[in-house]
Amino acid sequence: MFGLTMVIETKDADGFVSSMRTIWENVWKLSTDEEVAEVKEFFVHKADAESIGDAKVDTVSLKVQEMADKTEMDEDDMKSFETIMGKEVVFRFGAADSKHVVLTFGGGKARHETACKAAMGGSSGSLSADKGISAVSSNLPSPRSAEFYIAIDNIMQVAKAVAKVAGEEEEIPFDVPTLDAPIAISTVQDGGVQRGDLFVPTKLIVASKKMIEDQMKANQMEGFDEEDEADADAEMESDDSEGDDDSGDE
């Protein structure tokens, strides 16, 4: 259900991967807490674990069964976890070429290979071909050092799907349409000056406003229904009370 793809452009892809390995090892040393140490044992990092195309790829794998046993997950919890995260929980990262590093989660080796081809310009599946991104990217300054896109509609759709699997669908009672209007963020640096830009599409603002208003109306109608039901119950209790009084007079 979940998937992640990141492509990083750098001057030295191999050096960047080496830095990521160092960060992975050092991040666990930031805390001496026993619980953090226990969590670390659930993960396994293997350098150059796989060959995908012509590239070597590192993997960080989660020991799902060991985690389930340690946290005493029952069968239903395991089914929900596998539905949401997949049976194989593996994060992959590696150099696609000398200037690009690709990071993926979900979709297995095939997805990582597709992402590598896209990063090197060998696939039409790159982010620039995304309908939403192509619609908003022109509103960002050019040239730019980095750019990020946040698809609120996709995030909410995934959240609703997760809630449904977890049996808590009522927590997100509204439907989220596909908008193809992501929030766009970019940065650009010129000497010692750095500039950041945030672009929120009007389409997203209008759709968000409509969803909020529709939900408020639904909540208001639900409140009216509860009041009517309470009034009906009170009236019924009143009738029962009067009946009891009449029986007493006789």
trRosetta pair geometry for C-beta under 8 A, 3 or more apart (Angstrom, degrees):
i j d omega theta_ij theta_ji phi_ij phi_ji
1 83 6.6 41 -27 144 127 62
1 84 5.1 -61 42 -147 137 41
1 85 7.3 -40 42 -53 95 23
1 86 7.4 -161 14 -45 65 80
1 158 6.7 130 158 -146 99 92
1 161 6.2 -170 -155 118 127 131
1 162 6.9 139 136 -76 151 82
1 165 7.8 -93 -62 -27 163 153
2 84 6.7 36 -17 163 105 70
2 85 6.3 -12 28 -114 121 51
2 86 7.6 -114 46 -12 83 103
2 105 7.0 -22 124 118 101 111
2 106 5.5 -157 101 -62 64 143
2 158 6.9 80 -95 -159 71 135
3 104 7.8 -21 -171 -168 82 85
3 105 6.5 173 -152 90 39 71
3 106 3.7 -119 -105 84 68 142
3 107 5.7 57 -128 -29 118 108
3 111 7.1 -124 -150 -159 120 159
4 103 7.3 -32 124 121 103 92
4 104 6.5 161 89 -155 67 41
4 105 4.0 26 43 40 106 103
4 106 6.4 108 16 20 64 107
5 102 7.4 -24 -162 -166 83 92
5 103 7.3 151 -157 85 37 60
5 104 5.2 2 -105 -107 71 83
5 111 7.2 -125 -81 161 114 108
5 115 4.9 -158 -148 -110 121 135
6 102 7.2 154 84 -157 56 45
6 103 4.2 -2 56 57 103 106
6 104 7.6 -161 26 -69 65 46
7 96 7.7 -14 -135 -4 97 144
7 100 6.1 -16 -169 -164 95 107
7 101 7.4 154 -158 78 46 49
7 102 5.6 -13 -105 -104 73 73
7 103 7.8 -159 -69 25 32 71
7 115 6.7 -161 -70 176 102 99
7 118 7.3 -113 -68 99 149 99
7 119 4.5 -175 -137 -102 129 108
7 127 7.5 -146 26 -10 126 121
8 16 6.6 -165 106 169 132 155
8 100 7.0 145 76 -156 49 54
8 101 4.5 -14 60 59 104 99
8 102 7.8 -164 22 -73 73 29
8 103 7.3 42 -9 -6 106 106
9 99 5.9 10 -156 152 76 94
9 100 5.8 -26 -101 -98 61 72
10 13 5.8 138 66 -81 106 54
10 15 7.6 -137 135 69 133 94
10 16 4.6 103 65 -53 169 142
10 99 6.3 -175 66 -164 49 56
10 100 7.6 146 26 -94 74 23
10 101 6.2 16 14 -5 121 110
11 99 6.9 -16 -122 -123 20 85
12 15 3.6 25 120 23 122 121
12 16 6.3 155 94 -22 68 83
12 98 7.6 -45 -129 178 41 76
13 16 5.5 -53 -149 32 33 114
13 17 6.5 33 154 -19 65 102
13 95 3.6 108 138 -129 121 111
13 96 7.2 -116 -150 38 154 58
13 97 6.6 133 -7 89 161 41
13 98 5.5 -178 14 -178 115 24
13 99 5.8 -105 -42 -58 108 4
13 100 6.0 -3 -97 55 133 28
13 101 5.1 169 -147 -60 88 83
14 17 5.7 -51 -151 34 34 112
14 18 6.5 37 150 -20 64 105
14 95 5.5 -32 -70 -47 58 155
14 98 7.6 -33 -13 -134 94 59
15 18 5.5 -52 -150 35 34 115
15 19 6.5 37 150 -22 65 102
16 19 5.6 -52 -152 33 33 113
16 20 6.6 37 149 -22 64 102
16 95 7.5 125 59 -85 101 95
16 101 5.0 -111 99 -43 135 148
17 20 5.5 -50 -151 31 35 114
17 21 6.7 38 150 -20 64 100
17 58 6.9 155 -167 -7 109 127
17 93 6.8 172 -124 130 89 100
17 94 6.2 34 -114 -133 138 43
17 95 5.5 -86 -32 -39 134 92
17 101 6.1 -179 -62 -122 84 123
18 21 5.7 -50 -154 31 34 113
18 22 6.7 33 149 -18 64 104
19 22 5.6 -54 -152 36 36 112
19 23 6.3 38 151 -21 68 104
20 23 5.6 -51 -146 35 33 113
20 24 6.4 38 153 -24 64 103
20 58 7.6 175 101 53 122 153
20 93 6.1 -92 136 115 163 149
20 101 7.8 159 -26 -177 141 149
21 24 5.7 -51 -151 31 31 114
21 25 6.7 25 153 -14 63 105
21 45 7.5 145 -135 160 78 138
21 47 6.2 25 -114 -94 137 114
21 58 6.9 -150 -82 -109 99 163
22 25 5.9 -58 -153 38 32 107
22 26 6.1 19 156 -12 68 115
23 26 5.9 -64 -140 44 28 104
23 27 5.9 38 162 -36 67 105
24 27 6.3 -46 -141 19 22 112
24 28 7.8 17 160 -12 52 102
24 45 5.6 115 146 -97 147 162
24 60 7.1 -146 -136 -89 141 132
25 28 6.9 -69 -174 30 31 105
25 29 7.4 21 142 -16 64 112
25 45 8.0 -119 -67 58 74 156
26 29 5.4 -61 -158 33 48 115
26 30 7.3 66 148 -43 70 86
27 30 6.0 -30 -167 -5 41 117
28 31 7.6 -77 -172 46 41 80
28 36 7.0 162 -152 152 71 106
28 37 7.8 95 -178 -102 106 54
28 40 4.9 73 -135 -104 134 135
31 36 4.4 86 94 13 126 171
32 36 7.8 103 91 55 7 127
32 37 7.9 9 -170 -44 39 113
33 36 4.3 87 71 3 97 106
33 37 7.0 -165 96 -7 52 84
34 37 5.4 -54 -152 36 38 115
34 38 6.4 41 150 -23 67 102
35 38 5.5 -49 -150 32 35 114
35 39 6.5 38 151 -20 65 101
36 39 5.7 -50 -150 34 34 112
36 40 6.5 41 149 -25 64 102
37 40 5.6 -48 -151 29 33 117
37 41 7.0 39 150 -25 61 100
38 41 5.8 -51 -160 24 35 115
38 42 7.6 40 145 -24 60 96
38 70 7.2 170 176 178 114 146
39 42 5.8 -49 -168 18 43 115
39 43 7.6 21 147 -6 67 104
40 43 6.2 -71 -162 40 41 101
41 63 7.8 -48 135 32 66 137
41 66 7.7 -109 128 138 94 137
42 62 5.9 5 148 -152 98 75
42 63 5.1 -136 -159 44 58 93
42 66 6.2 -174 -120 94 72 110
42 67 4.7 56 -134 -78 128 104
42 70 7.6 -116 -81 33 108 148
43 60 5.8 -1 -172 -178 111 94
43 61 7.0 152 -154 77 58 42
43 62 6.0 -31 -97 -98 70 58
43 63 7.4 -134 -69 0 22 84
44 59 7.9 13 101 108 84 93
44 60 7.2 166 80 -154 43 48
44 61 4.9 -16 58 58 96 94
44 63 6.7 82 -17 -46 107 96
45 58 6.8 5 -171 177 87 110
45 59 7.3 177 -145 92 46 49
45 60 4.9 -13 -97 -102 78 81
46 49 3.6 79 105 -78 117 119
46 58 6.6 177 88 -155 52 66
46 59 5.2 3 52 55 97 90
46 61 7.6 12 4 1 106 107
47 58 5.2 -26 -121 -108 46 103
48 56 4.1 -17 -130 176 86 130
48 57 7.4 100 -131 53 35 28
48 58 6.6 -14 -35 -78 32 67
49 57 6.6 -58 56 93 78 71
49 58 6.1 83 5 -143 97 35
49 59 4.3 -67 53 14 150 106
50 56 7.4 146 80 -159 44 53
50 57 4.6 -25 68 61 94 106
50 59 6.3 71 -6 -39 109 118
50 92 7.3 -41 43 -129 133 121
50 109 6.4 -135 168 -107 150 117
51 54 8.0 -27 -173 -150 95 14
51 55 7.3 159 -155 83 58 39
51 56 6.1 -34 -100 -100 66 58
51 57 7.3 168 -96 13 16 89
52 55 5.7 -24 69 69 78 91
52 57 5.1 29 8 -20 114 134
52 92 7.9 59 -18 178 150 145
52 94 7.4 141 39 58 114 146
52 109 5.4 -162 -104 -164 114 97
52 112 5.4 -36 -165 103 171 116
52 113 4.9 -141 176 -76 109 89
52 116 6.8 150 117 -8 116 151
53 113 5.5 140 -35 -133 105 99
53 116 6.1 -144 17 95 147 149
53 117 7.8 164 -77 -59 153 87
55 94 5.4 137 151 129 118 127
55 95 6.1 -154 -145 83 120 65
55 96 6.1 -63 -67 -122 160 34
55 116 6.3 -154 20 -137 146 152
56 94 5.9 -156 98 -148 51 137
56 95 7.9 26 57 42 74 88
57 92 5.2 4 172 -168 125 107
57 93 7.0 152 -160 76 80 23
57 94 3.8 -107 -111 -17 60 146
57 109 7.9 163 51 -126 159 87
57 112 6.4 53 -123 156 157 152
58 92 7.0 152 80 -154 52 54
58 93 5.4 -19 60 66 101 76
58 94 5.8 156 10 -70 71 88
59 90 5.4 -26 -160 -166 110 109
59 91 7.0 138 -160 73 55 50
59 92 5.5 -23 -101 -98 72 73
60 90 7.1 147 73 -158 47 56
60 91 4.4 -13 58 59 101 104
60 92 7.9 -160 22 -70 70 31
60 93 8.0 17 -4 9 103 101
61 88 7.9 -55 -137 -171 101 79
61 89 6.8 115 -160 88 59 68
61 90 4.9 -16 -100 -104 78 83
61 91 7.9 -159 -70 25 36 67
62 67 6.6 -15 170 -20 100 143
62 89 3.9 -22 40 93 119 125
62 90 7.5 -136 13 -70 75 44
63 66 3.8 2 132 33 121 121
63 67 5.9 142 91 -23 73 87
64 67 5.8 -61 -150 37 27 110
64 68 6.2 27 154 -21 65 108
64 81 7.5 156 -155 129 110 132
64 82 7.8 71 -171 -84 149 87
64 87 7.3 -123 25 -169 172 49
64 89 5.9 127 -67 12 107 118
65 68 5.5 -52 -147 35 33 114
65 69 6.4 32 155 -18 66 104
66 69 5.9 -53 -148 36 31 110
66 70 6.2 27 155 -17 65 110
67 70 5.8 -59 -145 39 29 109
67 71 6.0 4 165 3 67 114
67 73 7.7 32 119 -6 76 130
68 71 6.5 -69 -138 50 22 93
68 73 4.2 -78 -148 44 78 121
68 77 7.6 157 -137 101 97 109
68 78 5.6 35 -130 -94 141 107
68 81 7.6 -158 -89 46 107 161
69 72 7.5 21 -178 -74 28 41
69 73 7.9 -53 -43 31 23 85
73 77 4.1 -131 -165 97 93 131
73 78 5.4 118 130 -59 121 80
73 81 7.0 -8 -165 -17 154 143
74 77 5.1 98 51 9 66 105
74 78 7.2 -125 102 -6 35 91
75 78 5.7 -55 -150 35 32 113
75 79 6.5 33 153 -20 65 103
76 79 5.7 -52 -150 33 33 112
76 80 6.5 32 153 -17 65 105
77 80 5.8 -56 -150 38 31 110
77 81 6.2 34 152 -22 66 108
78 81 5.6 -53 -145 36 31 114
78 82 6.3 27 158 -15 65 107
79 82 6.0 -57 -146 39 28 107
79 83 6.3 31 154 -22 63 107
80 83 5.7 -55 -148 34 30 113
80 84 6.3 18 158 -10 65 110
80 165 5.4 137 -142 147 84 103
80 166 5.9 81 -158 -93 137 63
81 84 6.1 -66 -149 42 27 103
81 85 5.7 -23 174 25 68 115
82 85 6.7 -67 -115 60 23 79
82 86 6.5 -18 -163 161 58 10
82 87 5.2 26 -146 -77 109 66
83 165 5.1 -173 105 -146 137 140
84 162 5.5 59 -120 -121 120 92
84 165 5.9 -180 -62 85 95 158
85 89 5.4 1 153 -93 118 111
86 89 6.3 150 74 -74 92 63
86 106 6.4 157 -17 -118 148 81
88 108 7.0 55 81 -89 143 87
90 105 7.4 -179 93 -135 46 65
90 108 7.8 58 58 -111 126 48
91 103 7.3 -2 179 -171 93 91
91 104 7.6 173 -157 89 52 43
91 105 4.9 -21 -108 -92 74 97
92 102 7.9 -1 114 112 95 89
92 103 7.1 167 91 -152 55 46
92 104 5.0 -7 61 59 101 87
92 105 7.4 171 21 -78 71 46
92 109 7.7 126 -78 -102 165 55
92 112 4.9 -42 95 -93 148 143
93 101 6.6 23 -175 172 95 101
93 102 6.9 -172 -140 94 55 48
93 103 4.3 -4 -101 -105 99 79
93 104 7.6 169 -76 19 55 58
94 101 7.1 -160 110 -150 20 74
94 102 6.5 -15 63 57 63 83
94 112 7.9 57 34 179 108 128
95 98 7.3 30 179 -97 127 22
95 100 7.1 118 -162 83 62 53
95 101 5.6 -46 -99 -99 55 71
95 102 7.9 106 -148 15 11 77
96 100 4.3 -32 52 96 113 108
96 101 6.9 179 1 -107 83 16
96 102 4.8 71 -49 -16 113 114
96 115 7.7 -120 -86 116 134 76
96 116 4.0 178 -125 -144 108 84
96 119 4.5 101 58 81 170 136
96 120 5.6 -147 143 -44 120 101
97 100 5.3 44 41 34 84 97
97 119 7.5 -171 10 114 98 107
97 120 5.4 103 -22 -99 130 112
100 116 7.8 140 110 -143 123 63
100 119 4.3 151 165 159 150 124
100 120 6.5 -148 37 -69 150 68
102 112 6.5 131 121 -161 126 78
102 115 4.8 140 -162 120 133 113
102 116 5.1 -113 -2 -82 161 70
102 119 5.4 -127 -73 -27 111 152
104 107 6.5 -72 169 57 125 114
104 111 5.5 170 -178 114 146 105
104 112 4.5 -153 36 -92 146 79
104 115 5.4 177 -69 11 125 157
106 111 6.6 -6 107 50 62 169
107 110 6.3 -110 158 74 87 83
107 111 2.6 52 122 -31 132 148
107 112 7.3 158 96 -28 105 62
107 114 7.9 -77 152 35 139 123
108 111 6.0 112 57 10 53 95
108 112 7.5 -104 119 0 39 95
109 112 5.6 -58 -152 38 39 112
109 113 6.2 38 153 -21 71 105
110 113 5.9 -55 -150 35 30 110
110 114 6.5 31 152 -19 64 106
111 114 5.6 -54 -150 36 34 113
111 115 6.3 34 152 -20 66 105
112 115 5.6 -54 -149 36 32 112
112 116 6.4 36 151 -23 65 103
113 116 5.6 -51 -150 32 33 114
113 117 6.6 33 153 -18 64 103
114 117 5.8 -55 -152 35 32 110
114 118 6.4 32 151 -19 65 106
114 123 6.2 124 -167 -137 69 171
114 125 5.9 -14 171 70 109 152
115 118 5.6 -54 -148 37 33 113
115 119 6.3 38 152 -24 66 104
116 119 5.6 -52 -148 32 31 113
116 120 6.5 15 157 -6 64 108
117 120 6.1 -66 -149 45 30 101
117 122 4.1 -89 -168 81 82 104
117 123 4.0 82 116 -30 106 117
117 125 7.7 59 86 45 103 107
118 121 7.7 46 -177 -71 31 18
118 122 7.3 -95 -65 58 23 62
118 123 4.2 -63 -75 64 67 115
118 125 5.0 -85 -84 81 125 81
118 126 4.0 162 -171 -81 102 73
118 127 7.6 103 158 -13 132 64
119 126 7.5 147 -65 -112 32 104
121 126 7.5 -6 -107 -54 44 147
123 126 6.3 137 86 -39 82 79
124 129 5.6 92 170 -82 71 164
125 129 6.6 -104 -135 53 16 138
126 129 5.5 102 63 2 68 100
127 130 5.4 -30 -165 -1 52 119
127 133 5.5 -26 164 78 85 176
127 149 7.3 163 -173 23 127 138
128 133 6.6 -114 -117 111 28 125
128 134 6.4 78 177 -81 55 90
128 137 7.4 -29 -127 -7 73 170
129 134 7.0 -2 -152 -48 16 126
130 133 4.0 63 75 18 111 111
130 134 6.3 173 79 -13 54 87
130 149 8.0 164 83 100 148 165
131 134 6.2 -60 -144 38 23 107
131 135 6.5 23 156 -23 60 110
131 180 4.7 -37 107 -148 108 134
132 135 5.7 -61 -154 31 30 113
132 136 6.6 -2 162 2 67 110
132 149 7.4 135 113 179 108 136
132 151 6.3 87 96 -106 164 108
132 179 7.3 69 -109 100 122 70
132 180 3.8 -149 -75 -166 87 60
132 181 5.9 -120 -142 -46 103 20
132 182 4.8 91 144 -8 127 95
133 136 6.5 -73 -146 46 29 91
133 137 5.5 37 164 -40 71 112
133 149 5.4 -56 -103 -89 98 168
133 182 6.4 -3 -78 35 65 131
133 184 7.8 122 -135 -95 65 110
134 137 6.1 -40 -124 19 25 116
135 138 7.9 -75 169 17 23 101
135 180 6.4 83 11 143 145 99
135 181 7.0 -66 93 -101 136 62
135 201 7.6 32 117 -104 112 143
136 139 5.6 -52 -172 26 61 116
136 140 7.6 61 139 -25 76 96
136 149 7.4 133 73 -123 129 112
136 181 6.8 110 -55 -152 125 55
136 182 6.2 -135 27 63 150 75
136 184 4.7 -174 133 -34 123 134
136 199 6.0 163 -179 109 108 129
136 201 5.6 -91 -97 -65 120 114
137 140 5.8 -49 -165 20 49 114
137 147 7.2 50 -130 177 95 156
137 184 6.6 -179 -90 -128 47 147
139 184 6.7 128 71 60 105 148
139 199 4.7 129 110 -142 124 157
140 144 6.0 -21 145 -45 117 154
140 147 6.2 65 161 -119 171 122
140 184 5.6 -114 -58 143 116 131
140 186 4.4 98 -160 -12 128 149
140 197 5.9 150 -138 90 77 137
140 199 6.2 -115 -71 -8 76 138
141 144 5.9 123 84 -72 78 102
141 186 6.5 -167 42 97 79 140
141 188 6.0 -79 92 -13 123 146
141 195 7.4 2 41 107 156 131
141 197 5.9 144 1 -20 102 154
143 188 6.7 133 101 -127 65 122
144 147 5.6 70 110 -57 140 99
144 186 4.4 -42 -156 -178 149 124
144 187 6.7 114 -173 71 94 35
144 188 4.7 -90 -126 -72 58 99
145 186 7.9 134 47 177 62 80
145 187 5.2 -48 59 100 106 84
145 188 5.2 152 -6 -114 88 41
145 189 5.3 30 -44 10 149 90
146 186 6.7 171 90 -151 52 58
146 187 4.9 11 51 46 94 100
147 184 6.9 -16 -169 -169 101 91
147 185 6.9 155 -158 86 52 53
147 186 4.4 -13 -104 -102 80 89
147 187 7.8 -159 -72 21 45 62
148 184 7.4 150 82 -159 52 45
148 185 4.3 -12 60 62 99 104
148 186 7.4 -175 20 -75 66 44
149 182 4.3 53 -180 124 98 146
149 183 7.0 154 -158 77 51 51
149 184 5.6 -14 -104 -103 77 67
149 185 7.6 -167 -73 24 33 73
150 155 7.4 -4 178 -29 85 135
150 182 5.7 157 70 -171 37 97
150 183 4.3 -12 58 56 100 104
150 185 7.4 41 -8 -6 104 110
151 154 3.9 40 110 16 120 115
151 155 6.4 156 93 -17 67 84
151 182 4.3 -56 -82 -96 64 106
152 155 5.6 -56 -147 37 33 113
152 156 6.2 28 158 -16 68 108
152 179 7.6 1 67 38 91 137
152 182 7.2 155 1 -127 70 57
152 183 6.6 70 -32 -14 103 103
152 204 6.3 100 36 -152 132 123
152 208 7.6 -12 122 -78 155 114
153 156 6.0 -58 -146 40 28 107
153 157 6.2 30 155 -21 64 109
153 176 5.5 170 -148 156 70 110
153 177 6.8 -53 -140 92 127 46
153 178 5.6 123 147 -128 144 39
153 179 4.5 174 -45 15 145 97
153 180 7.8 -40 40 -28 148 33
153 181 7.5 82 -14 46 123 76
153 204 8.0 -124 -36 -118 98 94
153 207 7.9 -12 -79 121 110 152
154 157 5.7 -56 -145 37 30 111
154 158 6.3 29 156 -17 65 106
155 158 5.9 -57 -152 37 28 109
155 159 6.3 29 151 -20 64 108
156 159 5.4 -51 -144 37 34 114
156 160 6.3 36 155 -20 65 103
156 172 7.3 167 -171 -158 85 139
156 176 4.1 145 108 -85 124 168
157 160 5.8 -51 -148 35 30 111
157 161 6.4 31 152 -19 63 106
157 176 5.2 -131 -66 76 73 122
157 178 7.6 12 -55 -79 148 76
158 161 5.6 -55 -148 37 33 112
158 162 6.3 33 152 -19 66 105
159 162 5.7 -53 -147 37 30 111
159 163 6.3 33 152 -21 64 106
159 172 6.2 133 118 -67 100 158
160 163 5.6 -52 -146 36 32 113
160 164 6.4 37 152 -24 63 103
160 169 7.1 52 -169 -139 74 78
160 172 4.6 -125 -101 101 81 144
160 175 7.8 80 -142 -123 168 46
160 176 6.5 -173 -17 11 141 113
161 164 5.6 -50 -151 31 32 114
161 165 6.6 31 152 -17 63 103
162 165 5.8 -54 -151 36 33 111
162 166 6.2 22 154 -10 67 112
163 166 5.7 -63 -144 47 30 106
163 168 4.7 -92 -162 86 83 83
163 169 5.1 127 122 -96 99 42
163 171 5.3 -135 -146 56 136 108
163 172 5.2 148 30 16 164 112
164 167 7.8 41 178 -68 28 23
164 168 7.9 -103 -64 58 20 50
164 169 4.5 45 -96 -84 66 109
168 171 4.7 13 153 -5 99 121
169 172 6.7 -75 -168 53 48 80
169 173 7.8 93 140 -93 71 51
170 173 5.9 13 -158 -77 51 94
173 215 7.2 126 75 -128 104 100
173 218 7.2 -160 116 120 132 151
174 211 5.6 117 147 -161 154 99
174 214 6.7 115 -124 95 129 115
174 215 5.4 -69 -54 -79 136 107
174 218 7.9 179 -79 18 97 155
176 211 7.4 17 -105 -110 70 148
177 207 6.9 -118 55 -152 109 130
179 201 7.9 163 147 82 121 136
179 203 5.9 155 -175 132 109 112
179 204 6.0 102 145 -92 156 72
179 207 5.5 -116 -101 4 132 170
181 201 4.0 -120 -173 71 108 151
181 203 4.1 -150 -90 82 160 117
181 204 4.4 -160 115 -50 121 92
181 207 7.5 144 50 12 140 136
182 201 7.6 79 59 -4 28 123
182 204 7.8 88 -114 -70 7 142
183 198 7.2 -11 -180 -167 102 87
183 199 7.1 162 -164 83 55 56
183 200 5.5 -12 -118 -104 90 70
183 201 7.6 -131 -88 4 46 81
183 204 7.0 -128 -62 97 75 175
184 197 7.9 -8 115 112 90 96
184 198 7.5 153 86 -158 56 41
184 199 4.3 -7 61 57 102 106
184 201 8.0 76 -2 -40 100 89
185 196 7.1 -8 -171 -172 90 96
185 197 7.0 166 -152 87 45 57
185 198 5.5 -7 -105 -105 79 70
185 199 7.7 -163 -70 23 38 71
186 196 7.2 168 88 -152 46 53
186 197 4.9 -3 56 54 90 102
187 194 6.3 -3 -172 -176 105 102
187 195 6.9 158 -154 84 56 50
187 196 5.1 -20 -100 -100 80 75
187 197 7.7 -175 -78 19 35 71
188 194 7.3 167 86 -154 40 58
188 195 5.2 -12 60 59 87 99
188 197 8.0 21 3 -4 101 107
189 193 7.0 161 -154 88 58 48
189 194 4.6 -21 -101 -102 85 81
189 195 7.6 -179 -82 19 38 68
190 193 5.2 -15 66 66 83 99
190 194 8.0 167 23 -86 59 37
190 195 7.6 16 8 -2 100 107
200 204 6.0 -110 179 72 80 127
200 205 6.2 84 137 -54 111 102
201 204 4.6 95 69 2 90 101
201 205 7.2 -157 99 -5 50 84
202 205 5.5 -55 -150 37 39 113
202 206 6.1 37 155 -19 71 106
203 206 6.0 -55 -146 37 27 109
203 207 6.3 24 157 -15 63 111
204 207 5.8 -57 -143 40 29 109
204 208 6.1 30 157 -21 65 109
205 208 5.8 -57 -147 36 26 111
205 209 6.3 28 155 -21 63 107
206 209 5.8 -55 -149 35 29 112
206 210 6.4 28 154 -19 64 106
207 210 5.7 -54 -149 35 31 111
207 211 6.4 31 154 -19 65 105
208 211 5.8 -54 -148 35 31 110
208 212 6.4 30 155 -18 65 107
209 212 5.9 -57 -150 37 29 110
209 213 6.3 26 155 -16 65 109
210 213 5.8 -57 -145 40 30 109
210 214 6.1 30 157 -19 66 108
211 214 5.8 -55 -144 38 28 110
211 215 6.2 26 157 -18 64 109
212 215 5.9 -59 -148 38 28 109
212 216 6.3 30 153 -21 64 107
213 216 5.7 -53 -147 35 31 112
213 217 6.5 31 154 -19 64 104
214 217 5.8 -54 -151 35 31 111
214 218 6.4 32 151 -20 65 106
215 218 5.5 -51 -147 36 34 113
215 219 6.3 35 153 -19 66 104
216 219 5.7 -53 -147 37 31 111
216 220 6.3 34 151 -22 63 106
217 220 5.5 -54 -148 35 32 114
217 221 6.4 31 154 -17 65 104
218 221 5.8 -54 -148 37 31 109
218 222 6.3 33 151 -20 64 106
219 222 5.5 -53 -148 36 32 114
219 223 6.4 37 150 -23 64 103
220 223 5.5 -51 -152 32 33 114
220 224 6.6 35 149 -20 64 101
221 224 5.5 -48 -150 32 36 113
221 225 6.5 39 150 -20 65 102
222 225 5.6 -51 -150 35 34 114
222 226 6.5 35 151 -19 65 104
223 226 5.7 -54 -149 35 33 111
223 227 6.4 33 152 -19 65 105
224 227 5.7 -55 -150 36 32 111
224 228 6.3 33 152 -19 67 105
225 228 5.7 -52 -147 36 31 111
225 229 6.3 31 154 -19 64 106
226 229 5.7 -54 -147 37 31 112
226 230 6.3 33 152 -21 65 106
227 230 5.6 -54 -147 36 31 112
227 231 6.3 33 153 -20 65 104
228 231 5.7 -53 -147 36 31 111
228 232 6.3 32 153 -20 64 106
229 232 5.7 -52 -148 35 32 112
229 233 6.4 33 152 -19 64 104
230 233 5.7 -53 -149 35 32 112
230 234 6.3 32 152 -20 65 106
231 234 5.7 -55 -148 37 31 111
231 235 6.3 32 153 -20 66 106
232 235 5.7 -53 -146 36 30 111
232 236 6.3 32 153 -20 64 106
233 236 5.7 -55 -149 36 31 112
233 237 6.4 31 153 -19 65 105
234 237 5.7 -53 -149 36 32 111
234 238 6.4 36 150 -23 64 105
235 238 5.5 -52 -150 33 33 115
235 239 6.5 35 151 -20 65 102
236 239 5.7 -50 -150 34 33 112
236 240 6.5 34 151 -19 64 105
237 240 5.6 -54 -150 36 33 113
237 241 6.4 36 151 -23 65 105
238 241 5.6 -53 -150 32 32 113
238 242 6.6 30 153 -18 65 103
239 242 5.8 -54 -149 35 32 109
239 243 6.5 36 151 -22 64 105
240 243 5.6 -54 -152 33 32 115
240 244 6.6 35 151 -21 64 103
241 244 5.7 -53 -154 32 33 113
241 245 6.7 35 149 -20 65 103
242 245 5.6 -51 -151 32 36 114
242 246 6.6 38 152 -21 66 102
243 246 5.8 -52 -151 33 33 112
243 247 6.6 33 153 -19 64 104
244 247 5.8 -55 -152 34 32 111
244 248 6.6 34 150 -22 64 105
245 248 5.7 -57 -155 32 33 114
245 249 6.8 35 150 -24 66 100
246 249 5.8 -50 -153 27 36 111
246 250 7.0 34 153 -18 64 101
247 250 6.0 -52 -156 31 35 110
